[in-house]
């Protein structure tokens, strides 16, 4: 039985998520629900849960501040967020799990199943470090090319600065990351998984099978239907429907 702890400053959310776990996740036991993050912090040290479902925005202490205060993290973390789109993108890029309020039963089941699987691969501290760099402050998030992205590999997770990525190419249900230095990295995720998350960090999907780092663009060529020349000398075709937006965004860099 996997032990779960819930921390959220809204009692109705705690009751709702706890009831969903009871109804849809028979292999998960809720060992504590807390509206006060300081009480929740003490309870974590005593109860030693397997997974923590943690609200991000709480008065007194945010979810990220709470995990920073823990001396060690030997459990999985699932963040819960209501509306902060920047925070949501940051969580995606750090490879941590998240649930968007209101929590749906299917997404909760999936997140807890992933947590059970990830317990075999202890990467939580590294993931939280990446997330901390991405979020900086909840009320003043500043996307930067110097932030890192966590990319899943067969051995675990690889952490790379976004500035090193030149482009991402779709290959059926996979995508290939092309870097300024080093070998390409093939990821077993659809390119659409990265489109929205990377958008605020200077990336743009300019073709159904291509996302480019706009900071690596050296030229826009109008001939042959329109294409970009990248810093590594590569050519990337631009979809006709994306040309106007692309030129606008390049002008804003």
Secondary structure, DSSP 8 states (H G I E B T S, - for coil): -EEEEEE-S-HHHHHHHHHHHHHH-TTEEEEEEESSHHHHHHHHHHH--SEEEEES--SSS-HHHHHHT-S---SEEEEEESS-HHHHHHHHHHT-EEEESS--HHHHHHHHHHHHHHTTS--HHHHHHHHHHHHS-TTS----TTSEEEEEETTEEEEEEGGGEEEEEEETTEEEEEESSS--EEESS-THHHHHHHHTTTEEEEETTEEEEGGGEEEEE-STT-EEEETTS-EEE--GGGHHHHHHHHHH-
